Amino acid sequence: MKRTSASTSTSASEAVVAPVRIGRLSIGALGILALALGTLQSVVEPALPLLQRELEVSPAEGALVGNTLLITGAAVAPVAGKLGDRYGGKRVLVVLMAVVSAGGLLAGLAPNLPVLLLGQILQGVMVGALPLSFILVRKHLPAGETRLAIGLVMALFTGGGIVGTLMAGPIAERLSWHGMFALPTIAIIATTLVVARVMPHDPPIASDGRIDWPGVVLLSGTLLVFMVGLVRVTGAGLPPLAVGALAVVVAALATGWVAVERRAASPMVDLDMLAKPAMWHSCVLTFVITTSFGMVAFLLPQLFAVSADGYGFGAGTTDIGLFLLPGAIAGAVSDSVGGVVARRFGLRAVLVVGAVVTAATMIALASLHTAAWQLVLAKTLTAIAAGLGTTALLTRTATAVEAKDTGIATSLLVVTRVIGIALGVQIGGAILDAGADPSTGGPSESAFVAGFAVAGLVAALSLIVVRINRTGART
């Protein structure tokens, strides 16, 4: 009996031992890993027109190549965050990177579209890396430095978009599109080995309950069915009966998940935490911001690729990457300072200015899109607005919840971000398909005008949400 008590006491003390404070090397390793992941995620955007030609698919079907990754990410990120809270962020992060590496290598060797999509499915696990990184910096750093570290990781993840945007074209055009998946994957494998070496193990959070597997399955199932349904409805289209059936399935799964979480002794998601204004306000605003930005991110490369004989620019993959580069740089910079700017000027001011800038830019672009610089400027302004807004919301959420909920809270916000971008991309693809020119089969100029106008209106919704939240806070 004495031995058992001593053993129990020792285990408990080990479970709550303070984590080792990490230095610049460990934070840098996390940042470089985020950079490599951002590179792998972003290579599809400038190369999408090329992939559509190589694979002989429509714009809506082409959007599925990028969204397949987001579908997996939406389903996996909450699970990864919860497991990271429970068992330690480093341990779960290394396992996830092994899956991502397998997906990247598979995409690099893919002989056809189905195999490429399978590789994208496995790569989608990378979305879970962000909340796991936030767990590590929250556990190993004081609150003040946590904001800076989260901003750095987000900035480098976005900065990976710069690398991916630049390298996709030259590699795809001079070698093949397979190489643009293989090279970032090699970097991920190498960087993961460094993280495993230099990052100290973070102690798991002590818990008396077991993992809420019914809650895990129901939440993942809800997100998976929702994302697949979203892609199908906005892509190839579904009859009204099928759309209604999907809505019923999603509602049933979500209702079942809520019921399970209310009764679970150790729920996957603390519904009281989810009901906090700082949490659900951030989710709603992130969703609106990223939906608008997802439309912009999809429409601009498509317009650059349209033949110069008409209203487009006839740009190749490399040229598209160069056109998108200023926006990628602006997004990386804004991601790095989003939390600091919000603390200096106030979260509401950041969100209002971002919404106004994005809406005004999109409405102007609907009228003026005859010069490449106009599109470049539009991408830069919208990237700054989206980066500042979403990172400010993320850092507020990460520091507003208890340390034991950091992983699940930030992963839910990351999932919201993923769903918003996926919705925006699919809406953009559906608008271009609906506005196809019967004589050429390609999208008409009016379709792009409609897409930019819709993106501006969606961005303007942020103002309504901010106003409602402010009114609710007063009452």
KAQUI-V357097 format. One record per pair of residues at least 6 apart in sequence whose ideal C-beta (glycine too) atoms are under 8 Angstrom apart, sorted by the first residue. I is the first residue (numbers start at 0). J is the second residue. If there is no record, write none. Layout:
i,j
I,J
I,J
This chain:
i,j
11,205
13,202
14,202
14,203
14,204
14,205
15,202
15,205
16,202
18,138
18,139
18,199
18,201
18,202
19,139
19,199
20,139
20,140
21,135
21,136
21,139
21,140
21,198
21,199
24,197
25,139
25,194
25,197
25,198
25,199
26,136
26,148
26,151
28,190
28,193
28,194
28,197
28,198
29,132
29,135
29,136
29,152
29,194
29,198
30,151
30,152
30,155
31,155
31,190
31,193
32,96
32,128
32,132
32,187
32,190
32,191
32,193
32,194
33,128
33,129
33,132
33,152
33,153
33,155
33,156
33,159
34,155
34,156
34,158
34,159
34,162
35,159
35,183
35,186
35,187
35,190
36,99
36,125
36,128
36,156
36,159
36,187
37,155
37,156
37,157
37,158
37,159
37,160
37,162
37,163
38,159
38,160
38,162
38,163
38,166
38,183
38,186
39,99
39,103
39,122
39,125
39,159
39,163
39,180
39,183
39,184
39,187
40,68
40,122
40,125
40,159
40,160
40,163
41,159
41,160
41,162
41,163
41,164
41,167
41,327
42,163
42,164
42,166
42,167
42,179
42,180
42,183
43,50
43,64
43,65
43,68
43,167
44,65
44,160
44,163
44,164
44,167
44,296
44,300
44,323
45,163
45,164
45,167
45,168
45,300
45,316
45,319
45,320
45,323
46,167
46,168
46,171
46,176
46,179
46,316
47,61
47,62
47,64
47,65
47,297
47,300
47,301
48,61
48,300
48,301
48,304
48,316
48,319
49,171
49,172
49,176
49,315
49,316
50,56
50,61
50,64
50,176
51,57
51,58
51,60
51,61
53,176
54,61
54,64
54,111
54,112
54,115
56,112
57,432
58,301
58,428
58,431
58,432
58,442
59,233
59,234
59,235
59,425
59,428
59,429
59,431
59,432
60,234
60,235
61,428
62,230
62,234
62,297
62,424
62,425
62,427
62,428
63,116
63,230
63,234
64,112
64,115
64,116
64,119
65,119
65,424
66,226
66,230
66,421
66,424
66,425
67,116
67,119
67,120
67,123
68,119
68,120
68,122
68,123
68,125
68,126
69,123
69,126
69,226
69,417
69,418
69,420
69,421
70,120
70,123
70,223
70,226
70,227
70,230
70,421
71,119
71,120
71,121
71,122
71,123
71,124
71,126
72,123
72,124
72,125
72,126
72,127
72,413
72,414
72,417
73,126
73,222
73,223
73,225
73,226
73,414
73,417
73,418
73,421
74,219
74,220
74,222
74,223
74,226
75,95
75,123
75,124
75,126
75,127
75,219
76,126
76,127
76,129
76,130
76,410
76,411
76,413
76,414
76,417
77,215
77,218
77,219
77,222
77,267
77,268
77,407
77,410
77,411
77,414
78,127
78,215
78,218
78,219
79,91
79,95
79,124
79,126
79,127
79,128
79,130
79,131
79,406
79,410
80,127
80,130
80,131
80,134
80,406
80,407
80,408
80,409
80,410
80,411
81,210
81,215
81,267
81,268
81,406
81,407
81,410
82,91
82,210
82,406
83,91
83,92
83,130
83,131
83,134
83,406
84,134
84,203
84,204
84,403
84,404
84,405
84,406
84,407
85,203
85,204
85,206
85,210
86,203
87,200
87,201
87,202
87,203
88,131
88,132
88,134
88,135
88,138
88,201
88,406
89,131
89,135
89,194
89,195
89,198
89,199
89,200
89,201
90,200
91,127
91,131
92,128
92,131
92,132
92,135
92,194
93,191
93,194
93,195
95,124
95,125
95,127
95,128
95,131
96,128
96,187
96,188
96,191
97,191
98,121
98,124
99,121
99,122
99,124
99,125
99,128
99,184
99,187
100,184
100,187
100,188
100,191
101,121
102,117
102,118
102,119
102,120
102,121
102,122
102,123
102,124
103,118
103,121
103,122
103,180
103,181
103,183
103,184
103,187
104,118
104,181
104,184
105,114
105,117
105,118
105,121
106,114
106,115
106,118
106,119
106,122
106,177
106,180
106,181
106,184
107,118
107,177
107,178
107,180
107,181
107,184
108,114
108,177
108,181
109,115
109,117
109,118
109,177
109,180
118,180
126,413
126,414
126,417
127,410
129,152
129,153
129,156
129,409
129,410
129,413
130,405
130,406
130,407
130,409
130,410
130,413
131,406
132,152
133,149
133,152
133,397
133,405
133,406
133,409
134,201
134,405
134,406
134,409
135,198
135,201
136,144
136,145
136,148
136,149
136,152
137,145
137,397
137,402
137,405
138,201
138,202
138,402
138,405
139,199
139,201
140,148
142,398
145,397
145,398
146,338
146,339
146,342
146,394
146,398
147,338
147,339
149,338
149,390
149,393
149,394
149,397
150,334
150,335
150,336
150,337
150,338
150,339
150,390
150,394
151,335
153,334
153,335
153,337
153,390
153,393
154,331
154,332
154,334
154,335
155,331
156,334
157,327
157,330
157,331
157,334
157,386
158,327
158,328
158,331
159,183
160,327
160,330
160,331
161,324
161,327
161,328
161,331
162,183
163,179
163,183
164,320
164,323
164,324
164,327
165,320
165,321
165,324
166,179
166,182
166,320
167,179
167,316
167,320
168,315
168,316
168,317
168,318
168,319
168,320
168,321
169,317
170,176
170,178
170,179
170,182
171,178
171,179
171,316
172,315
172,316
172,317
204,402
204,403
206,265
207,265
208,263
208,264
208,265
209,265
210,265
210,267
211,259
211,260
211,263
211,265
211,266
211,267
213,259
213,263
214,256
214,259
214,260
214,263
214,266
214,267
214,268
215,267
217,252
217,255
217,256
217,259
218,256
218,267
218,268
220,252
221,249
221,252
221,253
221,256
222,414
222,418
224,245
224,248
224,249
224,252
225,249
225,418
226,418
226,421
228,242
228,245
228,246
228,249
229,418
229,421
229,422
229,425
230,421
230,425
231,237
231,245
232,242
232,245
233,422
233,425
233,426
233,428
233,429
234,425
234,428
234,429
237,245
257,270
259,266
260,266
260,267
260,268
260,270
261,270
267,407
268,407
268,411
269,404
269,407
272,278
272,400
272,401
272,404
272,408
273,279
273,411
275,399
275,400
276,468
276,471
276,472
277,395
277,396
277,399
277,400
278,396
278,399
278,400
278,408
278,411
280,464
280,468
281,392
281,393
281,395
281,396
281,412
282,411
282,412
282,415
283,464
283,468
284,350
284,388
284,392
284,461
284,464
284,465
284,468
285,388
285,389
285,392
285,393
285,412
285,415
285,416
285,419
286,415
286,416
286,418
286,419
287,419
287,457
287,458
287,460
287,461
287,464
288,350
288,353
288,354
288,357
288,384
288,385
288,388
288,389
288,419
288,458
288,461
289,385
289,389
289,415
289,416
289,418
289,419
289,420
289,423
290,419
290,420
290,422
290,423
290,426
290,457
291,357
291,361
291,381
291,385
291,423
291,454
291,455
291,457
291,458
292,357
292,381
292,382
292,385
292,419
292,420
292,423
293,419
293,420
293,421
293,422
293,423
293,424
293,426
293,427
294,423
294,424
294,426
294,427
294,450
294,453
294,454
294,457
295,361
295,377
295,378
295,381
295,423
295,454
296,378
296,420
296,423
296,424
297,423
297,424
297,427
297,428
298,427
298,431
298,447
298,450
298,451
298,454
299,322
299,323
299,374
299,377
299,378
300,319
300,323
301,427
301,431
301,442
301,447
302,311
302,312
302,368
302,374
302,447
303,311
303,312
303,314
303,318
303,319
303,322
303,371
303,374
304,311
304,312
304,313
304,314
304,319
305,311
305,312
305,313
305,441
305,442
306,313
306,441
307,313
309,444
310,368
310,369
310,444
312,318
312,371
314,322
314,371
322,371
322,374
322,375
322,378
323,375
323,378
325,375
325,378
325,379
326,375
326,378
326,379
326,381
326,382
327,382
329,379
329,380
329,382
329,383
329,386
330,382
330,383
330,385
330,386
331,386
332,383
332,386
333,382
333,383
333,384
333,385
333,386
333,387
333,390
334,386
334,389
334,390
335,390
336,387
336,390
337,349
337,386
337,387
337,388
337,389
337,390
337,391
337,393
337,394
338,390
338,391
338,393
338,394
338,395
340,349
340,387
340,391
341,349
341,387
341,391
341,394
341,395
346,391
346,392
346,395
347,465
347,469
349,387
349,388
349,391
350,388
350,391
350,461
350,465
351,461
351,462
351,465
352,384
353,383
353,384
353,385
353,387
353,388
353,461
354,384
354,388
354,458
354,459
354,460
354,461
354,462
354,465
355,462
356,380
356,381
356,383
356,384
357,380
357,381
357,384
357,385
357,454
357,455
357,458
358,455
358,456
358,458
358,459
359,455
360,376
360,377
360,380
360,381
360,455
361,377
361,381
361,451
361,452
361,454
361,455
361,458
362,451
362,452
362,455
363,377
364,373
364,374
364,377
364,451
365,448
365,451
365,452
365,455
366,448
367,373
368,374
368,447
368,448
368,451
384,458
388,461
389,416
392,412
393,409
393,412
393,413
396,408
396,409
396,412
397,405
397,408
397,409
400,408
423,454
423,457
426,450
426,453
427,450
427,454
430,446
430,449
430,450
430,453
431,442
431,446
431,447
431,450
432,442
433,446
434,442
434,443
434,445
434,446
434,447
434,449
435,441
435,442
435,443
435,446
436,442
436,443
